[in-house]
Amino acid sequence: MEKSIFAVVGGDSRQIALANMLAAEGITVYCSGFEHAADTLLGVASTDPLTAVLMAETVILPMPPTRDGETLNAPLSTYRIDLNDEFCAALRGKTVFVGIASKLREVSPGYAQLNLLDYYANESFLLRNAQATAEGALAEIITNYPRTVCGSRVLVTGCGRITRFLAPMLARLGANVAVAARKPADRSWAMSVGLEAFSFPKAMRKAREFGIVINTVPAAVIDAKWMDALSPDVLVIDLASLPGGVDVDACAKRNIKAIRALGLPGKYSPETAAEIVKETVMLILEEG
């Protein structure tokens, strides 16, 4: 594959690492949206969002591309990057990679008409990103929980990719881990790897036993009905994408510590997270 001119616009520290990796391979890279961390960019050209996109052939946008449906997800930018008609027009005719492309298509009919390539839809990406998220969740526990993982009682809700990395990892560290899952097959998997397994109603009845509750389900799971069931000393961590699966407001009213832990690969392992995006993008480009 011949080298293209890339633009990396918006995102967190993983996008900075991604831009640096591409530049280190001799690829011309234009960046925008990283003013708060400009000193960490190496060998890339920093400019405004429209110029970055217009100068490039291949554009890489963050995951998710937007959190409010109006602006690009750019937490390191000093200004808002509006997902307006002008920005949309600049993307037309470009090869545009984005994580969770549906979020961008929902912004306006113009974005829905773009040819977006979703690296989040790649199974290899999802598996490797889930592993990085699981390690990030472990870091959140160590940072925010006053006891060791070893000997702690942990409930993980949901049984997707993240849980299948995270739950056995915690068990190997000596935690007493249970998985709450809706499907009997998922509960069977949990038991097959030596974990306890509950339906959601049973998990709520036993919730007071747990010092740590970690949600991976992107739907209302730990809601107001759980507040009386939880221990007042519990640590609740929500790994699900927005709007999440934990009622953090209800937790706050009961003085229950709840953390909405988004973007953990970018927070704790940005270089690995960048490698995952880069390798997925390059594979898609090579396969045409």
N, C-alpha and C positions, 0 to 999 in steps of 0.2 A: 504494500500500500504506500503510495506517495504521501509525503508529509503535507498536511493541510495547515492552514492558518486557523488557530483556535481563539475563541473568546470564552473566558470563564467569568460569569457575571453573577454576583450575589452568592449567598451561602456563608458558611462558617469556616473554621480553621481547616477543615478537610478540603475545601475548595482552594484555599491558599496552597496547601501541600500539593494538590492536584496540578495547579498552574505551575508550580516550581518543578514538578516532575516532568511535565511536558516540555518546559523550557530547557531543562537539563539534557533532553534528548535532541536539542537543536530545533525544536518546533517554535515557530513564531506564535507568541501568546499575548493577547490583549486582555486586560482585567479591568473590572469595575466593581465598586461596592465594598472595598476593603480598606477604607481610609483609616479606620481605627487600628489596623495592623499592617500599614503600608511598609514598615521597615522589615517585615518578614518575607516580602515578595522578592524573588531573586531571578533576574534575567527576564522579567516580563515587563510589558508596557502598560502602565496604569493610565486610564482615560475615563471619559464619561460613558454611561451605559450604551447610548446610541452609537457612539463612535466605535466602541468595542465590537458591537454586533455587526455594524456595517463593514468593518475592516476584515471580518472573519468569514471563513467558509463553513466552519463547524462551531456551534455554540453549545456550551454546557451550562445548564441552569441547575439550581440546587434541588434538594429533596427535603421537604416539599417545596414547590416553586413559590407558593404563597401561603400565608397563614390567615389572611383577612379577605382574600378574594379581590383585593384592589392593588396591592403593592407586592413587589418581588420580595421574597424572603432574603433579607440582607442585613443580619444583625450587626455586621462590622462596618456598615456604611454610616456616614455622617448625615445622609439625607435619604429621603424616601425615593424609591425607584418605582414609579407608577407603571402599572400594567395597562397603559392607555393605548389608544389606536396607533399612536406614533411608534411606540415600542413594538407593537404587534406587526406593523408594516415593515419595520426593520428586520424582523425575523423571517419574513416571507422569502422563499427561495433558498434559505439556509438549511443545513443539516442541524437540527436542534435536538439535543439530548436533555432529558429532564427526568427527575425522579417523581413518580406519581403524576403522570401526565394528565390524568383526569382532573386534578385540581386546577391546572392551567386552562384546560378546555372549558371549564365552568365559568371562567372570568367573563367571556363574551363570545359571540358567534365568530368573530375574527380569529380568536385563538383556537376555537374548535376546528377551524378549517386548515390550520397549520399541520404540516407533516412532522409530528413529534415522535421521537424515538424514546421509549420509556425504559431506562436502565433498571428501574425498580421492578419491572416485569420479568427480568431475567432470573431464572431459578438459582443459578450459581451466585449471582449477586445477593439474592435474598438469604441464601444459606450463610454466606460469609459475613454479611451484615448482621445477621442474627447472632452469630458467634461473637462478633465485636460488641454487640449490644448486651449480650449476657455478661461479658467481662466488665463492661461499664456498669451494669447493675450491681455486680459484686463490689465495685469501687464505691458506689453510692451507699451500699450497706455498711461497708467498713468506715466510711466517712461519717455516717449519720446515726449509726446504732451503737449504743454504749456497751454492748457485749460482743464477745467473739462470735463468729459464724459457727464455729464448732460448739455444739451443744444447744444451739438456738432452734426454736421450732418455727418453720417457715411454711407458709401457704402460698402457692403460685396458682393464680387463676388463669385458665385458658391452657390449651395444649398445642400451640402452634410451634413454629420453628424456634422462637426464642426460648420457650419453655423447655424444649427438648435439648437445648444446650445448657440452659441455666439450672434447671432442677437437678440433673445429675452432678453438675459442677458443685453445687452447694452441698449435696449429699457426700461427695468425695471429701469435702472440707470438714465433715463431721456434723453437718446440720441434720435435723430431723425434718424431712421435707414431705409435704403432701401436695397433690395437684388436684384442683377443682376443675372438672371438665363436664361439658354437657353430653358429649357422645360416649356411649359405653366403650367403643373401640379405643378412644383416647384414654379412658380410665384403665383399660386393659394394658395399654402401652406403659402407663405409669407403674402399674403393679409389676409388669414384666421386668422393669429395671430396678426393682426393689424399693419403690416409693409407695406411700399411701395414696389412695385415690378416692375422691368424693364427688357426688353430684353437687351442684351449687346450693340447693337447700340444705343438704347435710353439712356442707362447708360452713354455711352461715351459723348453723346450730353449734358447731365446734369452734367458731372463730376466736373465742376468748382464750383458747389454748395457745394461740400463735403470737410470737413476739414480732414477727415480720410478715407482712402480706404484700405480695408483688402481683400486680395485675398486668396482663398482656392482652386483654380483650378490648378492642376498640368500640365498645358499646357499654351502656350503663350497667355495671356489674356491682361495684362496691358503692351502693347508693345509700340514701338516708335510712333504709330499713336495716342496714348493717351496723349503724352507730351504736345501738344498745348491745349488739353482739360482740363488738370488738373490745379487746382489753384497752384501758385508757393509756397504757404505756406502749402500745403497738406502734411500729413504724410501717407506714403504708407507702409503697412506691408504685407509681403508675407509669408503665412503659408504653402504653398504647398511644397511638397518634391522636391528635386533637379530633374531637372534643374529649377524648380519653374515656376511661371506664370507671374512674373514681370521682365521687362527689367531694371535691376538695373543700368546698364551702361548708358542707355538712361536717366534715372532719374538723375544720377550724372552729366551728361553733362548739364542738365537744372537746376542744384542746387535744385532738388527736393529730400527731405529726404526719402529714401527708406531703409527699414530694412528687411533682409532675416532672419526670425525668425524660426529657426529649433530646434527641440528637446525641445520644451517649457516645457513638463511635467518633463523632467530631470533637467531643469534649475530652475523651480519654485516650483515643488512639487515632488521631487525625491522619497520620501518615499511612497506616494500614487502611483506614477508610478511603483515603485518596487512591491507594493502589487498587482497591476493589472497584471503584468507579472507573478509573483509567483502563484497567484490563477489560472491564465489561464494554466500555465504549469502543476500544480498539477492536475487540472481537466482533462487535456488531458491524463496525466499518469494514473489517476484512471480509466478513461473510456477505456484505453488500445487501 
